[in-house]
Amino acid sequence: MQRIANMIVKKSLPGASRALWLALTLTVLTALPAWADSLENLRASGAIGESYNGYVVAREAGARQEADEINAKRKIIYQEKAAAQGIDIEQVGKVYAAEIIRTVPPGTWIQLDGQWKKK
């Protein structure tokens, strides 16, 4: 996954911009927002999982509202980053997804190519 993220970033951004992009990505990912605790609990319970596109997916109907709220917040971040870099929001989501999937704890459900698997 890291290789895919690097390919997307390398294709999308020239030299110095790429380094800035990665630094900003890591800063946002490591700064834990208030909803991160809830996200971790939902991941640990298996109620939600992470997808290849940078968004969470409700694996249980009762987690749909929380997943929608998390995704709305992520979308704002992705839109800001896409606008700042002049790239497509889907590319931003995929870069974030690679880093999220790399850093989530073992046991987190991950959806790749429509299939669920535990990390």
Backbone bond lengths (Angstrom), bond angles and torsions (degrees), N, CA, C in turn:
res aa  C-N    CA-C-N  psi(-1)  N-CA   C-N-CA  omega(-1)  CA-C   N-CA-C  phi
1 M - - - 1.441 - - 1.519 112.11 -
2 Q 1.329 116.07 -39.78 1.457 119.31 -179.82 1.521 110.16 -60.87
3 R 1.341 116.28 -39.06 1.454 120.12 179.44 1.523 111.13 -63.06
4 I 1.326 116.66 -39.79 1.467 120.85 178.18 1.517 109.67 -64.16
5 A 1.327 117.09 -45.04 1.463 120.48 178.98 1.517 110.54 -59.97
6 N 1.325 116.89 -42.50 1.459 120.19 179.04 1.518 111.27 -64.12
7 M 1.338 117.36 -38.60 1.449 120.42 178.67 1.519 110.39 -64.28
8 I 1.319 117.78 -42.25 1.464 121.35 179.60 1.519 109.32 -63.47
9 V 1.313 116.36 -47.00 1.454 119.99 -178.79 1.517 110.55 -65.01
10 K 1.327 118.50 -43.20 1.456 121.35 -178.91 1.520 111.54 -64.75
11 K 1.312 117.00 -39.53 1.455 120.47 179.29 1.519 111.54 -69.85
12 S 1.331 116.27 -35.04 1.444 120.77 -171.73 1.517 114.32 -87.55
13 L 1.319 117.74 -28.88 1.452 120.44 -169.98 1.525 111.67 -130.07
14 P 1.331 116.84 136.39 1.452 119.43 175.30 1.526 111.44 -76.08
15 G 1.338 117.47 159.78 1.454 128.59 -178.78 1.510 120.25 -12.80
16 A 1.334 117.69 -85.95 1.460 121.83 -174.45 1.521 111.19 -63.73
17 S 1.303 116.87 -36.40 1.474 119.81 178.46 1.512 110.71 -63.13
18 R 1.332 117.10 -36.62 1.456 121.41 179.14 1.533 110.13 -62.44
19 A 1.325 117.44 -44.63 1.468 121.41 179.62 1.522 110.48 -63.44
20 L 1.324 116.51 -42.85 1.465 120.54 177.83 1.519 110.29 -63.58
21 W 1.319 116.37 -43.40 1.466 121.20 179.52 1.525 110.69 -58.25
22 L 1.326 116.95 -48.15 1.461 120.41 -179.32 1.519 111.38 -64.35
23 A 1.324 116.88 -39.31 1.468 120.00 178.32 1.522 110.45 -63.40
24 L 1.325 117.15 -44.09 1.465 120.58 178.73 1.522 111.05 -64.63
25 T 1.322 116.62 -40.06 1.454 121.10 179.18 1.519 110.50 -60.37
26 L 1.308 116.59 -49.08 1.459 120.15 -178.70 1.516 111.53 -65.80
27 T 1.330 117.51 -35.42 1.459 120.75 178.32 1.515 110.56 -63.39
28 V 1.312 117.17 -46.74 1.463 120.44 -179.07 1.519 110.69 -67.16
29 L 1.316 117.59 -39.75 1.454 120.58 -178.09 1.523 112.23 -69.74
30 T 1.320 117.37 -32.08 1.451 119.06 -177.62 1.522 112.84 -88.47
31 A 1.318 117.98 -17.94 1.464 120.74 175.65 1.525 106.94 -80.47
32 L 1.310 116.72 113.50 1.448 120.02 -174.68 1.527 111.31 -85.09
33 P 1.327 116.86 113.29 1.455 119.70 176.55 1.524 110.43 -71.94
34 A 1.319 115.80 169.67 1.465 121.21 -176.87 1.523 111.85 -58.98
35 W 1.316 118.03 -31.26 1.460 120.38 -176.76 1.519 112.62 -82.59
36 A 1.323 118.13 -0.87 1.462 120.87 -177.60 1.522 112.34 -64.28
37 D 1.339 117.49 -37.54 1.462 120.09 179.74 1.521 110.35 -62.08
38 S 1.312 116.40 -44.56 1.464 120.79 177.51 1.530 110.29 -62.36
39 L 1.314 116.21 -41.26 1.460 121.18 179.04 1.522 110.40 -60.63
40 E 1.316 116.68 -45.33 1.466 120.13 179.90 1.528 111.07 -62.56
41 N 1.320 116.86 -41.10 1.467 120.39 178.02 1.523 111.52 -63.73
42 L 1.324 116.85 -41.34 1.462 120.87 179.26 1.526 111.22 -66.93
43 R 1.324 116.29 -39.63 1.466 119.90 176.58 1.528 110.49 -63.52
44 A 1.340 115.51 -47.26 1.471 120.30 -176.86 1.523 111.68 -61.85
45 S 1.328 116.97 -34.67 1.458 120.30 -179.78 1.528 112.21 -78.62
46 G 1.333 116.94 -14.65 1.462 121.14 -177.45 1.518 112.70 84.38
47 A 1.341 117.11 5.46 1.466 120.49 -179.37 1.521 112.03 -69.15
48 I 1.332 116.40 -28.99 1.462 120.47 175.05 1.517 108.60 -132.29
49 G 1.316 114.71 161.17 1.453 121.24 175.79 1.509 109.41 -138.78
50 E 1.301 115.74 168.90 1.459 122.09 179.82 1.520 109.54 -97.45
51 S 1.327 115.95 143.44 1.451 120.91 -179.85 1.526 110.73 -113.27
52 Y 1.317 116.17 164.26 1.453 124.09 -179.23 1.526 113.45 -62.99
53 N 1.351 116.87 -16.34 1.460 120.18 -174.87 1.523 114.23 -97.27
54 G 1.337 117.12 4.20 1.455 120.41 177.04 1.510 114.63 93.86
55 Y 1.300 116.93 3.92 1.459 121.49 179.79 1.528 110.04 -116.35
56 V 1.335 115.46 158.06 1.457 119.65 175.78 1.519 108.76 -88.52
57 V 1.318 114.91 158.29 1.462 121.90 178.34 1.519 107.41 -127.12
58 A 1.323 116.43 131.05 1.459 120.70 175.99 1.521 108.36 -72.14
59 R 1.314 116.31 120.94 1.461 120.98 177.29 1.514 110.79 -92.26
60 E 1.336 115.79 -15.22 1.466 122.74 176.32 1.521 107.78 -127.05
61 A 1.307 116.61 141.12 1.466 121.40 -177.17 1.533 112.08 -56.24
62 G 1.311 117.53 -34.92 1.460 121.16 -178.31 1.519 113.83 -68.88
63 A 1.315 118.14 -12.00 1.463 121.46 -179.24 1.525 112.39 -102.94
64 R 1.312 116.67 4.61 1.471 119.95 -175.94 1.526 112.57 -61.30
65 Q 1.329 117.60 -43.98 1.463 120.42 -178.54 1.535 110.80 -63.77
66 E 1.337 116.43 -44.44 1.464 119.90 178.51 1.524 110.96 -62.53
67 A 1.316 117.01 -41.51 1.465 121.12 178.65 1.529 110.16 -62.06
68 D 1.321 116.74 -43.12 1.467 120.45 178.78 1.527 111.52 -61.79
69 E 1.330 116.40 -40.39 1.468 120.68 179.18 1.527 111.35 -66.43
70 I 1.319 117.04 -43.55 1.464 121.59 178.26 1.526 109.85 -62.62
71 N 1.317 116.33 -44.84 1.463 120.58 -179.15 1.524 112.14 -65.29
72 A 1.324 117.53 -35.89 1.467 120.66 177.67 1.527 109.99 -62.83
73 K 1.323 116.73 -40.84 1.467 120.88 178.94 1.523 110.84 -68.55
74 R 1.318 116.71 -40.99 1.465 119.88 178.02 1.520 110.78 -64.78
75 K 1.320 116.48 -40.06 1.465 120.18 -178.82 1.523 111.23 -60.54
76 I 1.325 117.10 -38.72 1.468 120.50 177.89 1.528 109.76 -61.08
77 I 1.323 116.41 -45.40 1.472 120.71 179.01 1.520 109.86 -62.41
78 Y 1.330 116.87 -46.53 1.463 120.77 -178.01 1.532 111.00 -63.15
79 Q 1.337 117.24 -40.29 1.461 120.61 179.12 1.523 110.90 -63.56
80 E 1.331 116.17 -42.54 1.463 119.93 179.17 1.522 110.86 -62.08
81 K 1.324 116.48 -45.78 1.466 120.65 -179.44 1.526 110.98 -65.78
82 A 1.323 117.24 -40.97 1.462 120.89 -179.98 1.526 110.47 -63.76
83 A 1.316 116.58 -44.19 1.459 120.27 179.76 1.522 111.09 -64.74
84 A 1.325 117.26 -41.64 1.465 121.20 -178.93 1.521 111.63 -65.43
85 Q 1.329 117.21 -34.28 1.455 121.52 -177.07 1.528 113.25 -96.90
86 G 1.319 116.59 -9.50 1.458 120.12 -179.37 1.514 113.22 69.13
87 I 1.343 115.90 35.35 1.465 120.31 179.12 1.523 109.33 -125.17
88 D 1.295 115.45 172.90 1.454 123.06 -177.05 1.533 111.21 -74.44
89 I 1.324 116.97 141.29 1.467 121.78 -179.58 1.526 111.86 -60.42
90 E 1.330 117.89 -32.41 1.458 120.59 178.87 1.526 111.35 -64.35
91 Q 1.332 116.58 -36.86 1.461 120.32 177.12 1.527 110.21 -64.10
92 V 1.321 115.79 -42.18 1.459 120.29 178.85 1.524 109.73 -61.21
93 G 1.328 116.84 -46.75 1.460 121.09 179.78 1.516 112.10 -58.14
94 K 1.308 117.22 -40.19 1.473 120.87 -179.38 1.527 111.62 -68.63
95 V 1.323 117.10 -37.52 1.460 120.16 177.02 1.529 109.27 -64.67
96 Y 1.316 116.62 -46.50 1.460 120.28 177.78 1.523 110.67 -61.96
97 A 1.325 116.77 -42.09 1.465 120.47 -179.03 1.520 111.04 -58.09
98 A 1.316 116.92 -44.42 1.465 120.24 -179.63 1.522 110.46 -59.28
99 E 1.314 117.09 -42.62 1.464 120.44 -179.59 1.526 111.22 -72.08
100 I 1.314 117.25 -40.32 1.463 120.91 178.01 1.523 109.90 -61.10
101 I 1.322 116.04 -49.19 1.468 120.45 -178.49 1.528 110.52 -62.70
102 R 1.313 116.91 -36.63 1.464 120.46 178.61 1.526 111.60 -65.52
103 T 1.333 117.34 -34.11 1.464 120.20 -171.98 1.523 115.64 -101.21
104 V 1.338 118.50 -11.10 1.466 118.36 179.85 1.518 109.68 -67.12
105 P 1.321 116.39 151.83 1.472 119.15 -178.11 1.527 112.38 -69.51
106 P 1.328 116.01 155.45 1.471 119.36 174.44 1.527 109.81 -55.78
107 G 1.312 115.16 145.09 1.457 120.93 -178.77 1.517 113.23 97.34
108 T 1.347 116.53 -11.62 1.463 120.69 177.62 1.523 109.10 -71.91
109 W 1.335 116.30 136.96 1.456 120.69 177.12 1.523 109.31 -78.61
110 I 1.339 115.27 134.04 1.454 122.74 -179.06 1.522 107.78 -127.58
111 Q 1.333 115.53 134.68 1.461 120.45 179.03 1.525 108.97 -107.12
112 L 1.323 115.46 115.86 1.458 122.36 177.56 1.518 108.57 -127.51
113 D 1.315 116.17 128.65 1.463 121.42 -179.23 1.526 111.64 53.78
114 G 1.337 116.52 37.34 1.457 121.17 177.30 1.515 115.50 78.75
115 Q 1.310 116.95 -1.59 1.456 121.79 -177.94 1.525 110.30 -108.66
116 W 1.335 116.63 136.38 1.457 121.13 176.82 1.519 110.27 -90.52
117 K 1.333 114.71 140.02 1.459 119.84 172.25 1.523 107.78 -149.48
118 K 1.324 115.47 154.40 1.459 119.78 176.41 1.516 108.85 -86.97
119 K 1.328 114.21 140.14 1.459 119.15 176.80 1.521 108.43 -70.45
